[in-house]
Structure formats: C-alpha cells, structure tokens
C-alpha cells in the first residue's frame, strides 16, 4: 500500500474540466485513429483501441464520430496521417514534464511546444532528459464510496495489479501494462465502477513545490494541454494541499 498520488488526482480533475471545454473530442478522435492504424480496427484484439473507444464513450463522444475515426485509421476513409511524438522539458523548481503528442507535422509541433515551455517559464529539453523519471503503468481510479480497501485489494491483486494507493476519497490501482486489461475486467465483473482507467506515465519520484511554483507549473501544463497536438501531459510535481483545494 503506497501513499497517495496527488498528480493522479489532479489529472482526473483536469480531465473533467477538459471534457466540459469540448477540447477532448479532438484528442480522442486522433487517439482512436492512431490506435486503429497501429493495431487494427478490432477492439477485441486491439487493447489500445478498446481503451480509446471506452474513454470516448465515457466522454459522450457521438458514435458516428468514433466510427469515422476508426475507419480513418484502418484506411476505409481518407484522413490526415498522424505520428506519435514525445517532448520533454522542465517547469519551475525542476519539475519534470513529459508531453505526448499526435501530429501531422513533427517540425511544427516541436517548435510550438518549445515556444510554450519558454513563454511559461519552463525549459525545453532533449530526448531522454526526463522520460527515465516516469514508468508506464495501468492506472484505475475508483471512488471509495461503496467500496472497501480490502475488497479492492483482493480483487485487483489477484488479477495482476501491483499496488493500491489512497488518494483523497479515491482508490488508485496500478498494474503493469500487460495486466491492465485483466485487472479492469476483474473489477468490471464484480460491478465495481471506476472514475477512469488508462495506460499512463507515473513518476518514480515527486518534486515538492511551493504554492507559487505549483500555480506556475499548472499554467505550463494548461498551456501545453490547450495545444491541439498534445494528447497527454505528465509531471512529477507534488501539489500543495491548499492549491489542490483552490483548483478543486
């Protein structure tokens, strides 16, 4: 049982805000298209596509949009060809920032991401500079209400999860990417609802930041997430509780 991850909590809150902005549809559309392109259009044999479609449905993305995105990926419909790109940098107090993008022009996206770091008092870094500070994991966030720690632990660990953490009023289950679908299915089988379930990048260590630096880091992250090519932003900052309450 580990300590709670404030960053995972804030990511969930920010995702709710992004969904309200409508910005999420553009990002989900690209993710579905690329997932279908790389792994095929069958959700039973393509876990990445299955997760992307489940996320899209949870965000109330219209079924027709999902279908078109899949067909663009499989080549049944014409569409823009997107490539995956990862950019790295630092925010205030040396906070590591990892940016995952889907772009049709890597040179343009790289220049624009660099500009965002510079304008928000961060610094753009070379490949590999901060990526080693993160691990790819499956993360499932479950509300505590109606569930017990022992119950979740027993089901998740038996299915292949490696850890359970408490984050405020949530449980956070982490699993190796290869076991993520098994754990998610085991929880669904006993009708345990979750707020989110995704393959994500979790920081190995966290940087404790001051309240002022935390706000500056969040401004950097907001600016990055506003960029159409950016799919996910990860940071290893430990946000002070008072700032969490203010934004939450």
Buried (B, 14 or more C-beta within 10 A) or exposed (E): EEEBBBBBBBBBEBBEEBBEEEBBBEBBBBBBBBBBBEBBBEBEEBBBBBBBBBBBEBBEBEEEBBBBBBBBBBEEEEBEEBEBBEBBBBBBBEBBBBBBBBBEBBEEBBEBBBEBBEEBEBBBBEEEBBBEBBEEBBBBBBEBEEBEEEEBBEBBBEBBBBBBBBBBEBBBBBBBEEBBBBBBEBBEEEEBEBBBBBBBBBBEEBBEBEEEBBBBBBBBBBBBBEBBBBBBBBBBBBBBEEBBEEEE
